[in-house]
Amino acid sequence: MADTLRHPGPAEGPRLMLAPTRVERRRITLEAGVPLDRAIAQALAGADSAWISLDDAQGDLRFVLPDRARDGLHGAWYSAPRDLPGATIHRAGIVWGRREGRAFGHCHGSWGKTMGHLLLDASILSKPAKAQALVFPDARFEGEDDSETAFTLFKPRIRGTVAEPEAALLRLAPHVELAEGLGEALDRLGWDGARLAGLGSLNTAHFADGSVLDSHATEFLIFPGRIDRARIAVNLDIVGMGGMRGQGELASTGNRICVTAELILTRL
């Protein structure tokens, strides 16, 4: 089995971060012929925090896969960039926030016969594409230096007080069991259930059917679905080192966060 991932810094920060918010649903059009991050910024018209779902789009893509770190510092890293011209994006999810004073997106998805981490500043659509966006006026993901992992990571920050939140931005830290973290988030919010979306990484994935994606580092994209306190069932698409793939419902245990998970809960 894959070895337990070790990060360079101590696990001192909060293991679960939540930011409740209202939510605005938009249908946006992403422009062709420009880098995808610019197309998203233009389509969102100034909104600086969102979750974007993109399906059935075409373009010239650049992406990376998860890999072992070779710098003697990080617990995991990325492969060399791979180019896939004229590809179909079957499904992608984008966490949109702020990093180093500018808009920034973190994207996982599937395209062609593989999946991975899409480099939005180096990927260009060949024709305009429709996308669904959940925009968050009271919270946002903010890129911050993370001493535990030595990465700059999105973390949710509250921007205003919300009496009746419709959604919550959630970040889970390394080594947290995914299902346990989601259950604790529901408890903190006082919700019986929620719709779940988002992306992140696991240090090996165990599925409900008994299969295992045995990879030191992975990257996943969740299939949107419902969770509740009685049953935290997470369905996802996941890629490991070298492009090994897995898909389906995760087991209730054995799925610890690798570097981070950036998740969206919307109230039922």
C-alpha positions, -999 to +999 in steps of 0.1 A: +000+000+000+010+036-005+030+051+023+014+076+047+022+111+033+043+133+055+043+171+051+072+193+061+054+213+088+035+205+120-003+200+118-009+232+139-038+249+119-075+240+121-083+207+106-117+220+094-125+255+082-161+267+074-174+299+060-213+302+058-227+323+030-257+331+008-255+318-027-264+332-061-268+308-090-257+320-125-255+305-159-224+320-176-207+318-210-169+313-212-153+330-241-132+311-266-097+321-277-084+335-244-069+317-214-096+300-193-088+320-162-094+352-181-126+339-196-139+330-162-130+363-147-149+381-175-179+359-172-182+363-134-182+401-139-164+410-107-176+382-084-145+370-066-157+337-051-176+310-069-179+273-077-180+266-114-192+235-131-182+230-167-193+201-190-188+192-226-164+219-237-136+218-263-102+233-263-064+231-261-056+220-226-025+219-204-027+199-172-007+180-146-011+148-127-003+141-090+032+129-083+058+124-056+078+155-046+115+155-055+125+187-039+131+173-004+104+196+010+068+189-001+050+157+007+036+155-028+039+174-061+029+174-097+040+157-129+055+177-158+028+196-177+010+176-204-006+192-235-038+179-251-048+199-281-084+197-294-096+179-263-131+175-250-136+185-213-161+159-202-165+175-167-146+200-147-150+218-114-134+251-105-129+267-071-127+305-078-112+328-053-083+352-046-046+346-045-018+371-043-042+399-048-058+386-080-085+362-091-074+326-093-090+293-100-082+257-089-096+232-114-098+194-115-116+175-142-117+148-169-108+152-205-100+129-234-092+096-217-077+110-185-082+135-158-061+158-137-054+194-125-061+218-153-038+248-157-063+275-164-038+302-175-024+278-202-057+263-214-079+279-241-114+270-253-118+266-290-155+276-289-176+294-263-190+271-235-218+274-211-211+268-174-230+268-141-217+291-113-225+293-076-214+328-065-208+334-028-213+371-016-205+365+021-174+342+019-145+334-003-116+311-008-084+330-001-050+317-011-026+316+019+008+302+026+003+270+045+032+261+068+021+225+072+023+216+035+045+244+022+019+251-005-002+282-011-037+269-005-073+281-007-089+286+027-124+299+033-128+333+049-160+349+061-168+383+046-201+391+063-226+378+089-254+357+075-285+349+096-297+320+074-268+307+053-277+288+021-242+274+016-208+270+033-173+269+020-153+240+036-116+232+037-103+200+052-067+197+062-042+168+056-050+134+072-086+142+080-110+114+071-132+128+043-165+114+056-157+123+092-149+159+082-181+162+062-201+149+092-185+174+115-192+202+091-229+193+091-229+192+129-213+227+131-238+241+106-267+224+124-279+209+091-294+175+086-280+173+051-266+192+022-257+190-014-220+184-019-195+195-046-158+202-047-124+189-053-092+179-034-067+151-029-065+118-010-036+097+002-050+065-013-087+060-020-108+031-007-142+025-024-174+010-011-171-020-034-138-030-018-115-017-046-085+006-038-067+032-058-033+027-042-015+060-049+007+081-026-010+112-040-042+116-059-066+144-071-103+141-072-135+158-084-167+150-066-199+140-085-225+164-071-248+146-047-265+146-014-250+138+020-268+136+054-258+128+089-271+093+087-250+085+056-221+104+043-218+088+008-193+106-015-190+097-052-160+109-071-137+106-100-100+103-090-066+101-106-034+089-091+003+090-100+010+079-135-027+084-145-042+054-127-080+060-123-108+053-100-145+062-099-175+055-076-187+057-041-160+059-014-159+037+017-168+053+050-132+051+062-097+049+047-099+082+027-076+107+044-069+141+028-036+143+011-029+180+008-063+197+009-100+194+001-120+225-011-157+217-008-190+234-012-221+225+009-255+239-001-284+235+022-312+212+012 
